[in-house]
Amino acid sequence: MAKTSTIARSNKKPKFSSRIVNRCFKCGRKRGFMRDFGLCRTCFRELANEGMIPGIKKASW
């Protein structure tokens, strides 16, 4: 979990566009971010296993 101050700072518009950091909207993590879903990999996995993300299922072959 990212600190609330870090999340609030990342929500503000940065001075330069290259400073934009994508963060997970659920936990605020910046690494392992998936743009398609707006989630980090850990939150994505939790929600996918619970069946909360439509169209996503665990692969098995």
Contacts in CASP RR format, 6 or more apart in sequence:
PFRMAT RR
TARGET T0000
AUTHOR 0000-0000-0000
METHOD contacts of the structure
MODEL  1
MAKTSTIARSNKKPKFSSRIVNRCFKCGRKRGFMRDFGLCRTCFRELANE
GMIPGIKKASW
1 27 0 8 1.000
1 28 0 8 1.000
1 29 0 8 1.000
2 23 0 8 1.000
2 27 0 8 1.000
2 28 0 8 1.000
2 29 0 8 1.000
2 30 0 8 1.000
6 28 0 8 1.000
7 23 0 8 1.000
7 28 0 8 1.000
10 21 0 8 1.000
10 23 0 8 1.000
10 28 0 8 1.000
10 30 0 8 1.000
14 20 0 8 1.000
21 30 0 8 1.000
22 30 0 8 1.000
22 33 0 8 1.000
22 35 0 8 1.000
22 38 0 8 1.000
23 29 0 8 1.000
23 30 0 8 1.000
23 33 0 8 1.000
24 30 0 8 1.000
24 33 0 8 1.000
24 38 0 8 1.000
24 39 0 8 1.000
24 40 0 8 1.000
24 43 0 8 1.000
25 38 0 8 1.000
25 39 0 8 1.000
26 39 0 8 1.000
26 40 0 8 1.000
26 43 0 8 1.000
27 40 0 8 1.000
27 42 0 8 1.000
27 43 0 8 1.000
28 40 0 8 1.000
29 40 0 8 1.000
29 42 0 8 1.000
29 43 0 8 1.000
30 40 0 8 1.000
31 40 0 8 1.000
32 40 0 8 1.000
32 41 0 8 1.000
33 39 0 8 1.000
33 40 0 8 1.000
33 41 0 8 1.000
34 40 0 8 1.000
34 41 0 8 1.000
34 44 0 8 1.000
37 44 0 8 1.000
37 53 0 8 1.000
39 47 0 8 1.000
44 53 0 8 1.000
47 53 0 8 1.000
48 56 0 8 1.000
48 57 0 8 1.000
48 58 0 8 1.000
49 58 0 8 1.000
END
